[in-house]
């Protein structure tokens, strides 16, 4: 792929993942991410005179269609009087379909132009996209003028100023747990690239890039910190286990030592230079409040878990529980039902039936990927861990099919899928495009 095409792919990928919702009278209609996906689909139809869906994308599309059907049913039967709020939940599976098809088209184009190295290059492309957004978030934290210059065009400006000062939004609608988790997906990509790359220059670049991404996780919220301290080490150990035992042990020891040294140096540097920065200290105390509380009072407690333990709230009506009421999807803002738990909020909006279709999408995708031929276990593991992380963090708030995280996981999913299905390397470019 030429440098011009790579640059174009990078720009398109950034727009697909982080394209902001512009704060105008058109509201969510001006979602640059959604519009970019729509443009990709229209271009594909115009070029080929048909949709040209591959089998895997077609199979996955069944689940959003079923969700749409359940949502339409519950609106007609139970929620027609709240149609102004119900419409948002009804359009959610439509957005999912558009993003799904667009990312599949983009991934197929990328594989057809790059070939067998599309996994390595595609993951690096996505890593760079997340890294760029991390840099933007860091600049926002330290430069209020830069932050406000971006916020004036996005819905983030509607968030309280104090919240903006300690939780950076980047190009998203607001900082917080979701963005923190989304940025932490970049750390998983970094672990994959660091483990699989044979180039020391690439390893060093990825390692440095991960430090910047960790900072963006820190400046958005604390949920993504779990990825950094738990899932990234576990994933690295898994990838390392695919190598010979002696090499795996050597890599584990050297990486552990390097990470320990860098962590100590960074902490000393940050506290030496930013101890007087009230916003940094506020962010630090928010992230590590459990440890600070233990040191001060001898009791270790996690405020988030305590809050979530009081959020197990379910509908009382049998039909509501079964098929949901669409307007209740955003119940913690529209109604006096305070729960952030993603699994429960989906039940309120789509019922148990709709929820099953949500999770079946992810389970089916994992099933297909793990059975792919011509792909190593390490390559299969990347989309699988991103899908599993989505299901895990859905216990905190709605992450299933959420904006940004869905684009990231679907691009990795389809890159791996198309490389697996790719024809022998001596096929012509025209034949490759038909994969």
N, C-alpha and C positions, 0 to 999 in steps of 0.2 A: 504494500500500500504506500502511495506517495506521501510526502510530508504534508502536502496540501489537503489530501483526503484525511490524513490522521488529525490534522488541525480541525477540519470540518466535523469529523466524528467526535472529537473532544468537545467542541462547542455544542453540537447536537445533544451529546450525552449530558452535559451540564444543564442544558435547557430542559431535557426530559426529567432529570432528577430534581433539580433545584429551581426550575422556573417559578418565579414568585406569583402569588395571587395579588394583583395590583389593587390598591385601595381606591376604587373609583365608584361612580354611581352604578356601574354594571356589576359590581360585587364579584362573586366567584366565577362569573362568566369569563373574566379576564385572568384566568389561570394560565400562565405562560406554559407550564408543563403540559397541561391538557391540550392546549392549542397546538403545541409542537407535535404531540402524539397524533392529533387529528390531521395535521398537515402531512405527516409521514404516511398515514393510511391513504389519504386522498392522492398523494403523489404516486403511491404504489398502484392504486387502482387505475389512475390515468396512464401510467407507464405500461402496465400489463393488461389493461382492459378488463381486469377481474381482481378479486380480492387476493387470490393465491394463498390461502391459509394452509399451513402445514398441519399434519394430523395431530400432533401434540397440542398445538395452540387451539385447534378445534375441540379436542377433548376437554381441555381446561376451561374453554369458554362455556361449556354446559353448566358449570356451577354458578357463575354470575347470572346466567339466564334463569336458573331455578330460584336463586335468591330474589331476583326481580319479580318472578311469579308469586312467591310467598308474600313479598312486600305489597304487591298490588292487591292481593287477596285480603290481607289484613287491613289495608286502607279502605277497601270497599265495604268490608263487613264490620269493622270496628272503629275506624279512625277517619271517616270521610269528613267530619266536621272540622278536623285540624289539618286540612289538606295543605295549607301554607307551610306547615312544619313537616308534614309527611313527605312532601315532594323531595326534600333533600335526601332522605333515606332511600326513596325510590330511584333517584338518579345516581346513587352511589354505585350499584352494580353496572350501570351504563358506563360510568367513568372507568370502572375496572376493566370492562371489555375493551374500551378504546386504548387504554394503556397497555393491556396485555397484547393486543394485536400489533400495536406500534413498536413495542419493545422486541417482539418476535421478528418483525420486519427488519428492524435495525440490526439485531443480532445476526440474522441470516445474511444481510448485506456485508457485515463485518467479516464473518467467517468466509464468505465467498471471495473476499479480496485479500484476506490474510492467510487462510489455509489452516494447517494443523497447529500453527503457533498462535491461533486466535485466542485460545484460553489464556495463555501467558500475557499476550499483548492486550487482550480485552480487559483482563483483571487489572493490569497496570493502568489502562485508560481510566477505568472506574475509580481506582485508587487515587489517581491524580485529580479527578473531579471532586472527590470527597476532601482531598488535601487542600485544593483551592478554596473550597468552602470553609475549611478549618482556618485558613489564613485570614479570610474575610472576617470570620467571627472573632479572631484574636485582635485584628485591627479595630473592630468595633468596640472591643472591651477597653482598649487603651486610647482610642481616639473618638471622643464623643461626637465631634463634627462629622467624621466619616460614618459613624453609626446612624446619626440622624439624617444624613444625606440619603442613605438607603431606606431607612424607615419611612421617610415621607412618601415613598412610592408604594410601600407594602402595607398589609394589614397589621404589621407589628406596631405601627404607631398608635394603634388603639389600645395597646397594653399599657398599664400603669408605668410611669417613668421609673420608679424604684425597681420594679420587676425587670425592666429593660436594662437597668444599670448592672445587674448582677447575673442575668441570664440572657445571653446573646441569642438573637434570632437568626442572624445571617440573612438569607433570602426567604426563610420560612415565615409563617404567620406570627410565631412567638417562640421564645426559648422555653426550655422545660424538659420534662422527662422524655417525650417523644423524640425531640431533636437530639438529645444526649444519646439515646439509643441508636438513632439513625447514624450519627457520626461514629459511634463505636463499631458499626459494621465495617467501617474503613480499617479498623484495627484487625479484624478477622481477615480482611483481604491482605493486609500487610503481613500478617503471620504466614499466610499461604505463599506470598511472593518471596518473603525472606527465606522460608524453608525450601522452596522449590528452585530458586535461582542459583546458578552456579557462578555468577559474576559477583565479585566482592564489591564492585562499584554499585551495583544494583542493591545488594544487601545493605550497604551503608546508606544509600539514598532512602530506601524503604524504612530503615531503622530511624533515621532523622525525621522522616515524614510522619512516622507513627507518634513521635513525641509531640509534634504540632497537633495531630489529630486528638491525642489525649488531652491537650490543653483545651481544644474546642469542646470536647466532652465535658470537661471540668467547668467551662464557662456557660454551658447550656443547662446542665442539671446533674443529678448524681446517679440516675438509673444506669447510664452507660458505663459508669465506673465498674459495675459488676462484670461487664464484658471484659474490661481491661484486667481485672485482678483474678477472675475465675475462669472464664471461658477461653480467653486467649492462651493462657498457660496450658490448659487442658488440650486445646486444639493443636498447639505446638508439639506437645508430647505425642499426640496421636500421629501427626505428620512425621515426626521423627521416628516413630516406631515402624514406619514403612521402609526405613533404611537399615543397613547392616548394624548389628548391635554395637560394635566398637565405634562406628561413626556416629550413631545416635547418642551414645554416652558422651562422646567428645563434644558434639554440638550442644547438648543440653547443658553441660558444665560451662562451656565458654559463653553461651548466651545468658545463663544465669548470672555469671560473674559480671558480664558487660551491663546487663540490666541493673544489677545492684549498684554498680559504680555510678552509672548515669543517674539513677534515682537519687542517690545521696547527693551528688554534685548539683542536680537541678533543685532539690529541696533547699540546700544551703544557699544557692544563688538566689532563688525566688524570695526566700525569707529575708535575705540580706538586702535585696534591692526593692522588695515590694511590701515590707512589713508596715509601712506607713500608708499604703494604698487601702482605703477603707472598702473599696469595691472588691479587691482581691481577697482581703481578709474575710469579708462577708461571704464570698463564694466558698472560701476554704472552710469556714465554720459550718456552712450549709452542707457541704459534702461530708465532713468528718464529725458532725455533731454527736454521733453515737459514741465515738472514741473520746471526744472532748468531755462529754457528760460522764463517761466512766472514770476518766482521770480526775474530774472535779468532785464527783459524788459517789464513786465506787459502784455505780449501777450502769449496766450496759443495756441500752434500749434503742430500737430503731423506730423513729417516729412514723416513718412511712408504713411499716408493717402494722403498727398500732392503729393508724388511720384506716388501712385497708381492712383490718379485722372488724371494723364497725361498718363496713360497706357491703355486707352480704345481704342485699335487699332484692327480693324477687317479687314479681307480680302476684296478686292474690287471685285473679280471675283465671280459670282454666284455659279459655280460648286465647287470652293474652299470653299466657305462659307457652302455649302450643305454637302459635303463629306470630305473636308479637303485635305491637302497635307502632307503626313507623315513626310517628312524631315523638315517641319516647326514646329514640336512639340517643338523643342528646339530652337525656333527662336531667343531668346535673346542671344544665343551664336553663332549660325550658320549664322544668318541673322541680318541685321540692323533694327530689329523690337523690340524695348525695352519694353517688357511687362512681368511682373512677375505674373500677375493675372491668377490663375489656370483655371478659366472658359474660358478665352479668349485663352490661350495657347492650351487648348484641342480643341477648335474650329479650330485654325490654323492647328493642326495636324490631327484631325479626323472629322472636320466639325460638323454641328448641329446634323446630324444623329448619328454620333459616340458619341458625347457628351451626347445625350439623353440616349444611352445605358449605358454609364458610370454611370449616376445618377440614372437610373432605377434599377441598381444593388442594390444600397444603399436603395432606396425607397422600393423595393420588400423585402429586408432583414428586414427592420423596420416593414413592414406590417405583415410578418410571425411571428416575435418575439412577437409583441404586441398581437397576437391572440393565443399564446401558452397556453395550459391548464397546470394545476399542478405546476404553477410557480407564485410566488408573484409579485406584481407590482414593488417592489423594485428590484427584480432580473431581471425582464424584462427591467427595466430602464437603467441598466448599458450598455449593448451592444447598446441600442438605443441612449444614449447620446454620446457614442464614435462615432457612425456613423454620428450623427448630427454635432458633432464638426468637423469631417472630411469635411463635406459639407460646414460648416461655414468658416473654415480656407482655403478652396480651393479658397476663394476670395483673399487670399494673394499670394499664389503660388500653384502649383499642389500638392495637398495632396491626392486626390482621387486615390486609388490603389498605393500610393507611398510606397516605401520600408520602413519597420519597422512599420509604423503606420497601414498598412494593416494587417500584421501578428498579431499585438496586438488586433485590433478590431475583427478579424476573430476568434481568439482563444476564446475570451469572448463570441462571438456570438454562436459558436458551443458548448461550454461548457453548456451554458444555454439551447440551443436547445436539446442536448442529454439528459440532466437531465430531461427535460420536457417529452421526449419520452421514458424515461427509464421504463422498465417493473417492476412489483412488486419486492420488495426487497428479496423475498425468491427464486428467480430464480437462477439457477446454473451459475457458471462463464462462461461456454461454451455458455449458452443461452444469457447471458448479452453481450457477444462479438458479437452476431448477431444483436444487436440493430442498 
